[in-house]
Amino acid sequence: MRYAYGVTTALLLAGSALTLATGFPAGAQVAQNDTAQMQNVVPRGGAPASFADLTQQLQPAVVNISTRQRVKVQNQNPFAGTPFGDLFGGGQGGQNGQGGQTREAQSLGSGFVISADGYVVTNNHVITADGQGEVESITVTMTDGTDYPAKLVGRDAASDLAVLKIVGTKPFPFVKFGDSRHARVGDWVIAIGNPFGLGGTVTSGIISAVYRNTGTGSAYDRYLQTDASINRGNSGGPMFDMQGNVIGINNAIFSPTGGSVGIGFAIPAEIAAPIVDKLRTGLAIQRGYLGVRIQQLSDDLAASLGLAKRRGEFIQSVEPGQGAAKAGLQAGDVVVKVDGKDVTPDQTLSFIVANTSPGKRIPIELIRNGQRMTVQAVVGKRPSEEELAAAQTFDPDSQEDPNSFAKPGAKPQAGPAVQQALGIAAVPLTPLIARQLGVSEDTKGVVITAVDESGDAATKGLQRTDIILSANYKPITTAAELEAVVKQAKAENREAVLLRIQRRGQPAIYVPVRLR
């Protein structure tokens, strides 16, 4: 029997456990410590007699981070009692059908200072409530207990990294990134952080694996694995090597219980450092994008194709108009090499492409019908994580019920009036979603993400992926515009709204939907 345990991350958010963290290139040393002094701390060979001297030098640069945030919550559930009762967060009904209220949330995590003037690295989810919160205040607590306010300099959801700036003039002890490419399985490491709010906690272990892939399929699914104890609240804290370099940022744990079982992950410094540098200087983070839906080459898939195992990735679908399609890649191709780099579980296609500059022309080596060939592709610019999440909701290869609720990450934006009166949820139609749905990128409208089976919309045959072009002859480009039409119709005592609907591969039609 196979057991699958969720990857969780070290973070305390509003009193509950959250599971995420991230990593960066390392090279750490406290400002007042010189290289010769650092080298004398730990003997070159064998296990260290103690980590005390190394910890004493590094710990002042590790900080605790606490935030106060406003998080949007849904205060009513228009689909209560229906199969879609949980779609909008299960909130209780509010007065006058109004939603969009907020609540206060707090988070606790870890971070480390990377410069004497007070720049701090941590995880994005530590300061944004896993992407859902609006930060009101950030407090950085030093090892000696001194609190400083901090401001957010930059954040990147894709890599889960954030850079803060301490508001203060005091020279701060700091550490530097090292080179995680030299990390080897069996090397000693120590982790310093704020697990469960217990600041200044130090744990030790070894590197259990390098470039571990956890199967999430993300562009940054490439971690250093360690058996050093990592728990909730360690998010954003540093993983040090024996020379005092930050070689990773403690990010996640693999656990059946939510607690540490000796399998922790940190984002390698070589991945994180360039992102941190850009965030610190205010530069935009641009990543490469080909527009393919891929699958790892499993044993069965490799056997069916007569290919070697653990080499290459299988293309399930190709997004029209993107770099892969223009280069001639097809569903069923097996990509074995990208830009001269072998595609393996440790070096995925997503990782290679995401770390390639948009606009670069690269060779892609693939196998099609048993024949090896090479095509040239121009790498595009990767859409935002929000755009990708919304587009995945309308994946044409999805096997889900067409009326099932949106996948996690796609946030329905139709307000309570639309949800309750029409029995649908919808999001704006972006160019990326338009390509997924096979319509022109300049098509304007909103896309249905869910339909209440008990409503007239379902009776009239509306379903997820349908595009609403207009309502009562008024063009609709946002959920707010659709809600305005619904409210106006109710004010005029109309019993229905006339929607113009575009469905994949079919001409647009008008559908009257009764209000309730």
Secondary structure, DSSP 8 states (H G I E B T S, - for coil): ------EE--EEETTEEE-------B----TT--HHHHHTTS-SSS--S-SHHHHHHHGGGEEEEEEEEEEEE----TTTTSTTTTTTTT----GGG---EEEEEEEEEEEEE-STT-EEEEEHHHHHTTTTEEEEEEEEE-TTS-EEEEEEEEEETTTTEEEEEES--S------BB-GGG--TT-EEEEEE-GGG--SEEEEEEEEEEEE--S---TT--EEEE-S---TT-TT-EEE-TTS-EEEEEEEEE-SSSS-SS-EEEEEHHHHHHHHHHHHHT-----EE--EEEEE--HHHHHHHT--TTS-EEEEEE-TTSHHHHHT--TT-EEEEETTEE-BTTB-HHHHHHTS-TT-EEEEEEEETTEEEEEEEE-EE---HHHHHHHHHT-TT--S-TTS---TT------HHHHHHH-EEEEE--HHHHHHHTS-TT---EEEEEE-TTSHHHHTT--TT-EEEEETTEE--SHHHHHHHHHHHHHTT-SEEEEEEE-TTS--EEEEEE--
